Amino acid sequence: MRLPPILVPLLLVPLVALGQGDTRIAFLGRQLQQGKDPRSRSQAALVLGATEDPEAVAPLCGALKDPSELVRAAVAKSLAKLQEAAALPCLEAHKADADATVQAAVQEAVGALKAYQSRPPRFYIVLDALKDGTRSLPAELVKATEARLRSRLVRRGAMLAPAKESKAAAKGTLKKLGVHGYRITAEVHALEGGGLRVAIVCMSYPEQSLLGQVDVKAAGAQPADLLKALVPKAVEEAAETFEWSNET
């Protein structure tokens, strides 16, 4: 495994894009809830499903009660595409939709999400609580950032270890799965002059040997905007650095 101790910090996407991303989920959620035309609401649902953002689950689940079967079917398809396990309960609750087309879309979405959950993992991860080195982030932003981090890791093929797992249990699971284990800690720090830096420290698991660290940073937008862009980039860099994508 290639293990450079520190990855050179990277500047992220243009700041204009970061600013635009600030209200994207909220804006689409309002379109989905308040749009007068079912076609525009359906389009909002489809765009939400393509965001790869766990925050899109709530507005999509709420729209499974939309009066239009066109919208409800689009919502079910979008929840499947979003690939978030948190969507399963609301989908299961609407399996008996009055419209046959919506029923089929919901059942297909449930099947797709269950298949996604049951796919063989590529690596095993213990994810520590996000450390707010700025000491100023709102609690809800820390929570949302942790959720986004978990989602990105799962998309990369991670199986997340249970809390307070014993060393013996971890070794047993790793042997059964035939994969490597890692412990990662994500930290958020303020930059001088403004901006944020996200660091991911990676250790072997359960041995806890330090493998290295990756850092990404950005500036010029609000913390929520920056974190939405930084977390996916940090996971991408960690996957490349620690070769998670090469795990079998």
C-alpha positions as YAML, in Angstrom:
chain: A
units: angstrom
residues:
- id: 1
  name: MET
  ca: [0.00, 0.00, 0.00]
- id: 2
  name: ARG
  ca: [1.27, 3.44, -0.91]
- id: 3
  name: LEU
  ca: [1.45, 5.45, 2.30]
- id: 4
  name: PRO
  ca: [2.63, 9.05, 1.95]
- id: 5
  name: PRO
  ca: [2.51, 10.67, 5.38]
- id: 6
  name: ILE
  ca: [0.95, 13.94, 4.26]
- id: 7
  name: LEU
  ca: [-0.93, 14.90, 1.12]
- id: 8
  name: VAL
  ca: [-0.34, 18.39, -0.22]
- id: 9
  name: PRO
  ca: [-3.45, 20.49, 0.52]
- id: 10
  name: LEU
  ca: [-5.67, 21.15, -2.46]
- id: 11
  name: LEU
  ca: [-7.76, 24.14, -3.47]
- id: 12
  name: LEU
  ca: [-11.24, 23.04, -4.34]
- id: 13
  name: VAL
  ca: [-13.83, 23.95, -6.93]
- id: 14
  name: PRO
  ca: [-14.38, 27.57, -7.96]
- id: 15
  name: LEU
  ca: [-15.87, 29.68, -5.24]
- id: 16
  name: VAL
  ca: [-18.83, 30.61, -7.42]
- id: 17
  name: ALA
  ca: [-19.84, 26.95, -7.48]
- id: 18
  name: LEU
  ca: [-19.53, 26.75, -3.73]
- id: 19
  name: GLY
  ca: [-21.79, 29.73, -3.29]
- id: 20
  name: GLN
  ca: [-24.38, 28.26, -5.63]
- id: 21
  name: GLY
  ca: [-24.38, 24.99, -3.70]
- id: 22
  name: ASP
  ca: [-25.35, 26.73, -0.47]
- id: 23
  name: THR
  ca: [-29.13, 26.61, -0.95]
- id: 24
  name: ARG
  ca: [-29.41, 23.91, -3.60]
- id: 25
  name: ILE
  ca: [-31.12, 21.26, -1.48]
- id: 26
  name: ALA
  ca: [-33.38, 23.81, 0.20]
- id: 27
  name: PHE
  ca: [-34.31, 25.39, -3.13]
- id: 28
  name: LEU
  ca: [-35.08, 22.04, -4.76]
- id: 29
  name: GLY
  ca: [-37.03, 21.01, -1.68]
- id: 30
  name: ARG
  ca: [-39.22, 24.10, -1.99]
- id: 31
  name: GLN
  ca: [-39.73, 23.43, -5.68]
- id: 32
  name: LEU
  ca: [-40.73, 19.88, -4.89]
- id: 33
  name: GLN
  ca: [-43.15, 20.96, -2.18]
- id: 34
  name: GLN
  ca: [-44.60, 24.15, -3.66]
- id: 35
  name: GLY
  ca: [-44.34, 23.83, -7.45]
- id: 36
  name: LYS
  ca: [-47.73, 24.21, -9.10]
- id: 37
  name: ASP
  ca: [-46.96, 21.98, -12.07]
- id: 38
  name: PRO
  ca: [-46.44, 18.24, -11.36]
- id: 39
  name: ARG
  ca: [-43.83, 18.19, -14.09]
- id: 40
  name: SER
  ca: [-41.72, 20.82, -12.35]
- id: 41
  name: ARG
  ca: [-42.09, 18.98, -9.04]
- id: 42
  name: SER
  ca: [-41.03, 15.75, -10.74]
- id: 43
  name: GLN
  ca: [-37.99, 17.49, -12.20]
- id: 44
  name: ALA
  ca: [-37.05, 18.82, -8.77]
- id: 45
  name: ALA
  ca: [-37.30, 15.29, -7.39]
- id: 46
  name: LEU
  ca: [-35.07, 13.89, -10.11]
- id: 47
  name: VAL
  ca: [-32.44, 16.56, -9.53]
- id: 48
  name: LEU
  ca: [-32.50, 15.89, -5.78]
- id: 49
  name: GLY
  ca: [-31.89, 12.23, -6.48]
- id: 50
  name: ALA
  ca: [-28.76, 13.11, -8.42]
- id: 51
  name: THR
  ca: [-27.22, 15.27, -5.69]
- id: 52
  name: GLU
  ca: [-25.58, 12.37, -3.77]
- id: 53
  name: ASP
  ca: [-26.44, 14.34, -0.63]
- id: 54
  name: PRO
  ca: [-28.05, 12.61, 2.39]
- id: 55
  name: GLU
  ca: [-29.92, 15.86, 3.15]
- id: 56
  name: ALA
  ca: [-32.06, 15.16, 0.08]
- id: 57
  name: VAL
  ca: [-33.71, 12.17, 1.80]
- id: 58
  name: ALA
  ca: [-36.07, 14.26, 3.95]
- id: 59
  name: PRO
  ca: [-37.67, 16.37, 1.18]
- id: 60
  name: LEU
  ca: [-37.94, 13.35, -1.10]
- id: 61
  name: CYS
  ca: [-39.58, 11.19, 1.55]
- id: 62
  name: GLY
  ca: [-42.05, 13.95, 2.29]
- id: 63
  name: ALA
  ca: [-43.00, 14.10, -1.39]
- id: 64
  name: LEU
  ca: [-44.11, 10.45, -1.41]
- id: 65
  name: LYS
  ca: [-47.43, 11.98, -0.24]
- id: 66
  name: ASP
  ca: [-47.65, 14.27, -3.27]
- id: 67
  name: PRO
  ca: [-51.14, 14.23, -4.88]
- id: 68
  name: SER
  ca: [-49.62, 13.51, -8.30]
- id: 69
  name: GLU
  ca: [-48.68, 9.91, -9.14]
- id: 70
  name: LEU
  ca: [-46.16, 11.33, -11.63]
- id: 71
  name: VAL
  ca: [-44.33, 13.07, -8.79]
- id: 72
  name: ARG
  ca: [-44.52, 10.10, -6.42]
- id: 73
  name: ALA
  ca: [-43.06, 7.78, -9.04]
- id: 74
  name: ALA
  ca: [-40.24, 10.24, -9.74]
- id: 75
  name: VAL
  ca: [-39.56, 10.51, -5.99]
- id: 76
  name: ALA
  ca: [-39.29, 6.73, -5.63]
- id: 77
  name: LYS
  ca: [-36.83, 6.55, -8.52]
- id: 78
  name: SER
  ca: [-34.82, 9.41, -7.04]
- id: 79
  name: LEU
  ca: [-34.61, 7.77, -3.62]
- id: 80
  name: ALA
  ca: [-33.24, 4.65, -5.27]
- id: 81
  name: LYS
  ca: [-30.65, 6.71, -7.13]
- id: 82
  name: LEU
  ca: [-29.69, 8.59, -3.98]
- id: 83
  name: GLN
  ca: [-28.51, 5.30, -2.43]
- id: 84
  name: GLU
  ca: [-29.20, 6.28, 1.17]
- id: 85
  name: ALA
  ca: [-30.34, 3.55, 3.55]
- id: 86
  name: ALA
  ca: [-32.26, 6.17, 5.55]
- id: 87
  name: ALA
  ca: [-34.81, 6.24, 2.72]
- id: 88
  name: LEU
  ca: [-35.91, 2.63, 3.25]
- id: 89
  name: PRO
  ca: [-38.47, 3.25, 6.05]
- id: 90
  name: CYS
  ca: [-40.41, 5.88, 4.11]
- id: 91
  name: LEU
  ca: [-40.36, 3.75, 0.96]
- id: 92
  name: GLU
  ca: [-41.57, 0.72, 2.87]
- id: 93
  name: ALA
  ca: [-44.41, 2.82, 4.29]
- id: 94
  name: HIS
  ca: [-45.64, 3.61, 0.77]
- id: 95
  name: LYS
  ca: [-45.44, 0.16, -0.83]
- id: 96
  name: ALA
  ca: [-49.25, 0.06, -0.94]
- id: 97
  name: ASP
  ca: [-49.62, 3.28, -2.93]
- id: 98
  name: ALA
  ca: [-53.01, 3.56, -4.68]
- id: 99
  name: ASP
  ca: [-51.37, 3.90, -8.09]
- id: 100
  name: ALA
  ca: [-49.93, 0.76, -9.70]
- id: 101
  name: THR
  ca: [-47.11, 2.65, -11.41]
- id: 102
  name: VAL
  ca: [-46.05, 4.24, -8.14]
- id: 103
  name: GLN
  ca: [-46.28, 0.88, -6.37]
- id: 104
  name: ALA
  ca: [-43.91, -0.61, -8.93]
- id: 105
  name: ALA
  ca: [-41.48, 2.31, -8.61]
- id: 106
  name: VAL
  ca: [-41.49, 2.07, -4.82]
- id: 107
  name: GLN
  ca: [-40.93, -1.69, -4.85]
- id: 108
  name: GLU
  ca: [-38.12, -1.29, -7.34]
- id: 109
  name: ALA
  ca: [-36.54, 1.39, -5.16]
- id: 110
  name: VAL
  ca: [-36.78, -0.79, -2.05]
- id: 111
  name: GLY
  ca: [-35.16, -3.67, -3.90]
- id: 112
  name: ALA
  ca: [-32.38, -1.45, -5.26]
- id: 113
  name: LEU
  ca: [-31.58, -0.01, -1.83]
- id: 114
  name: LYS
  ca: [-31.54, -3.43, -0.18]
- id: 115
  name: ALA
  ca: [-29.23, -4.73, -2.91]
- id: 116
  name: TYR
  ca: [-27.00, -1.69, -2.40]
- id: 117
  name: GLN
  ca: [-26.84, -2.36, 1.33]
- id: 118
  name: SER
  ca: [-26.02, -6.04, 0.87]
- id: 119
  name: ARG
  ca: [-23.20, -5.66, -1.66]
- id: 120
  name: PRO
  ca: [-19.83, -7.05, -0.48]
- id: 121
  name: PRO
  ca: [-17.72, -4.38, 1.25]
- id: 122
  name: ARG
  ca: [-14.32, -3.41, -0.11]
- id: 123
  name: PHE
  ca: [-12.91, -2.25, 3.23]
- id: 124
  name: TYR
  ca: [-13.94, -1.90, 6.89]
- id: 125
  name: ILE
  ca: [-14.03, 1.47, 8.63]
- id: 126
  name: VAL
  ca: [-14.24, 2.76, 12.17]
- id: 127
  name: LEU
  ca: [-15.34, 6.37, 11.89]
- id: 128
  name: ASP
  ca: [-14.59, 8.56, 14.89]
- id: 129
  name: ALA
  ca: [-16.73, 11.57, 15.73]
- id: 130
  name: LEU
  ca: [-15.93, 14.64, 13.67]
- id: 131
  name: LYS
  ca: [-13.57, 16.98, 15.51]
- id: 132
  name: ASP
  ca: [-14.46, 20.65, 15.26]
- id: 133
  name: GLY
  ca: [-11.07, 22.33, 15.54]
- id: 134
  name: THR
  ca: [-12.68, 25.69, 14.88]
- id: 135
  name: ARG
  ca: [-14.82, 25.37, 18.03]
- id: 136
  name: SER
  ca: [-17.44, 27.47, 16.29]
- id: 137
  name: LEU
  ca: [-19.43, 25.21, 13.97]
- id: 138
  name: PRO
  ca: [-23.13, 24.82, 14.80]
- id: 139
  name: ALA
  ca: [-23.99, 21.40, 16.20]
- id: 140
  name: GLU
  ca: [-26.41, 20.72, 13.35]
- id: 141
  name: LEU
  ca: [-23.67, 21.45, 10.79]
- id: 142
  name: VAL
  ca: [-21.31, 19.04, 12.53]
- id: 143
  name: LYS
  ca: [-24.03, 16.39, 12.48]
- id: 144
  name: ALA
  ca: [-24.79, 16.97, 8.79]
- id: 145
  name: THR
  ca: [-21.10, 16.83, 7.94]
- id: 146
  name: GLU
  ca: [-20.69, 13.52, 9.76]
- id: 147
  name: ALA
  ca: [-23.67, 12.13, 7.83]
- id: 148
  name: ARG
  ca: [-22.16, 13.27, 4.54]
- id: 149
  name: LEU
  ca: [-18.84, 11.68, 5.49]
- id: 150
  name: ARG
  ca: [-20.49, 8.35, 6.32]
- id: 151
  name: SER
  ca: [-22.42, 8.44, 3.07]
- id: 152
  name: ARG
  ca: [-19.30, 9.08, 1.00]
- id: 153
  name: LEU
  ca: [-17.40, 6.28, 2.69]
- id: 154
  name: VAL
  ca: [-20.23, 3.82, 2.03]
- id: 155
  name: ARG
  ca: [-20.33, 4.92, -1.60]
- id: 156
  name: ARG
  ca: [-16.63, 4.06, -1.78]
- id: 157
  name: GLY
  ca: [-17.45, 0.54, -0.63]
- id: 158
  name: ALA
  ca: [-16.92, 0.83, 3.11]
- id: 159
  name: MET
  ca: [-18.67, -1.19, 5.76]
- id: 160
  name: LEU
  ca: [-18.90, 0.86, 8.94]
- id: 161
  name: ALA
  ca: [-17.94, -0.92, 12.15]
- id: 162
  name: PRO
  ca: [-20.31, -0.83, 15.13]
- id: 163
  name: ALA
  ca: [-19.54, 1.46, 18.04]
- id: 164
  name: LYS
  ca: [-17.23, 0.16, 20.78]
- id: 165
  name: GLU
  ca: [-16.34, -3.00, 18.86]
- id: 166
  name: SER
  ca: [-13.87, -5.26, 20.66]
- id: 167
  name: LYS
  ca: [-10.53, -6.09, 19.06]
- id: 168
  name: ALA
  ca: [-11.45, -9.77, 18.91]
- id: 169
  name: ALA
  ca: [-14.76, -9.01, 17.23]
- id: 170
  name: ALA
  ca: [-13.04, -6.74, 14.72]
- id: 171
  name: LYS
  ca: [-10.50, -9.39, 13.81]
- id: 172
  name: GLY
  ca: [-13.28, -11.94, 13.39]
- id: 173
  name: THR
  ca: [-15.25, -9.64, 11.09]
- id: 174
  name: LEU
  ca: [-12.21, -8.76, 9.01]
- id: 175
  name: LYS
  ca: [-11.31, -12.42, 8.60]
- id: 176
  name: LYS
  ca: [-14.85, -13.26, 7.56]
- id: 177
  name: LEU
  ca: [-15.07, -10.40, 5.07]
- id: 178
  name: GLY
  ca: [-11.55, -10.79, 3.74]
- id: 179
  name: VAL
  ca: [-10.88, -7.05, 3.72]
- id: 180
  name: HIS
  ca: [-8.59, -4.57, 5.48]
- id: 181
  name: GLY
  ca: [-9.69, -2.41, 8.40]
- id: 182
  name: TYR
  ca: [-9.05, 1.29, 8.95]
- id: 183
  name: ARG
  ca: [-9.80, 3.82, 11.66]
- id: 184
  name: ILE
  ca: [-10.26, 7.36, 10.45]
- id: 185
  name: THR
  ca: [-10.70, 10.64, 12.24]
- id: 186
  name: ALA
  ca: [-11.91, 13.70, 10.35]
- id: 187
  name: GLU
  ca: [-11.06, 17.15, 11.66]
- id: 188
  name: VAL
  ca: [-12.17, 20.62, 10.61]
- id: 189
  name: HIS
  ca: [-9.81, 23.55, 11.16]
- id: 190
  name: ALA
  ca: [-10.01, 27.25, 10.39]
- id: 191
  name: LEU
  ca: [-7.49, 28.78, 8.00]
- id: 192
  name: GLU
  ca: [-5.72, 32.01, 8.70]
- id: 193
  name: GLY
  ca: [-7.47, 34.73, 6.75]
- id: 194
  name: GLY
  ca: [-10.65, 32.69, 6.39]
- id: 195
  name: GLY
  ca: [-11.69, 29.34, 5.00]
- id: 196
  name: LEU
  ca: [-11.60, 25.79, 6.28]
- id: 197
  name: ARG
  ca: [-9.31, 22.81, 6.15]
- id: 198
  name: VAL
  ca: [-10.58, 19.24, 6.44]
- id: 199
  name: ALA
  ca: [-8.05, 16.62, 7.50]
- id: 200
  name: ILE
  ca: [-8.56, 12.86, 7.52]
- id: 201
  name: VAL
  ca: [-6.16, 10.90, 9.71]
- id: 202
  name: CYS
  ca: [-6.03, 7.20, 8.83]
- id: 203
  name: MET
  ca: [-4.85, 4.32, 11.02]
- id: 204
  name: SER
  ca: [-4.88, 0.57, 10.56]
- id: 205
  name: TYR
  ca: [-7.63, -1.28, 12.41]
- id: 206
  name: PRO
  ca: [-7.71, -2.87, 14.90]
- id: 207
  name: GLU
  ca: [-3.91, -2.46, 15.29]
- id: 208
  name: GLN
  ca: [-4.16, 1.37, 15.28]
- id: 209
  name: SER
  ca: [-0.89, 2.03, 13.44]
- id: 210
  name: LEU
  ca: [-0.73, 5.48, 11.86]
- id: 211
  name: LEU
  ca: [-0.88, 5.29, 8.08]
- id: 212
  name: GLY
  ca: [-0.98, 8.96, 7.21]
- id: 213
  name: GLN
  ca: [-3.11, 12.03, 6.70]
- id: 214
  name: VAL
  ca: [-4.77, 13.88, 3.83]
- id: 215
  name: ASP
  ca: [-5.76, 17.53, 3.82]
- id: 216
  name: VAL
  ca: [-8.03, 19.60, 1.60]
- id: 217
  name: LYS
  ca: [-8.93, 23.24, 2.01]
- id: 218
  name: ALA
  ca: [-11.06, 26.00, 0.53]
- id: 219
  name: ALA
  ca: [-12.08, 29.58, 1.26]
- id: 220
  name: GLY
  ca: [-14.41, 32.30, 0.10]
- id: 221
  name: ALA
  ca: [-17.79, 30.91, 1.21]
- id: 222
  name: GLN
  ca: [-19.81, 30.10, 4.29]
- id: 223
  name: PRO
  ca: [-18.74, 27.08, 6.42]
- id: 224
  name: ALA
  ca: [-21.73, 25.00, 5.32]
- id: 225
  name: ASP
  ca: [-20.89, 25.61, 1.66]
- id: 226
  name: LEU
  ca: [-17.24, 24.80, 2.17]
- id: 227
  name: LEU
  ca: [-17.91, 21.57, 4.05]
- id: 228
  name: LYS
  ca: [-20.34, 20.34, 1.39]
- id: 229
  name: ALA
  ca: [-17.50, 20.55, -1.11]
- id: 230
  name: LEU
  ca: [-14.61, 19.59, 1.16]
- id: 231
  name: VAL
  ca: [-15.97, 16.31, 2.54]
- id: 232
  name: PRO
  ca: [-16.38, 14.54, -0.82]
- id: 233
  name: LYS
  ca: [-12.96, 15.79, -1.93]
- id: 234
  name: ALA
  ca: [-11.33, 14.64, 1.32]
- id: 235
  name: VAL
  ca: [-12.80, 11.14, 0.98]
- id: 236
  name: GLU
  ca: [-11.71, 10.99, -2.66]
- id: 237
  name: GLU
  ca: [-8.15, 11.93, -1.74]
- id: 238
  name: ALA
  ca: [-8.09, 9.48, 1.17]
- id: 239
  name: ALA
  ca: [-9.36, 6.67, -1.04]
- id: 240
  name: GLU
  ca: [-6.59, 7.35, -3.55]
- id: 241
  name: THR
  ca: [-3.86, 7.82, -0.96]
- id: 242
  name: PHE
  ca: [-4.67, 4.75, 1.11]
- id: 243
  name: GLU
  ca: [-5.77, 2.76, -1.94]
- id: 244
  name: TRP
  ca: [-9.21, 1.91, -0.61]
- id: 245
  name: SER
  ca: [-10.46, 1.56, -4.18]
- id: 246
  name: ASN
  ca: [-7.97, -1.24, -4.77]
- id: 247
  name: GLU
  ca: [-9.32, -3.34, -1.91]
- id: 248
  name: THR
  ca: [-10.98, -6.60, -2.88]
...
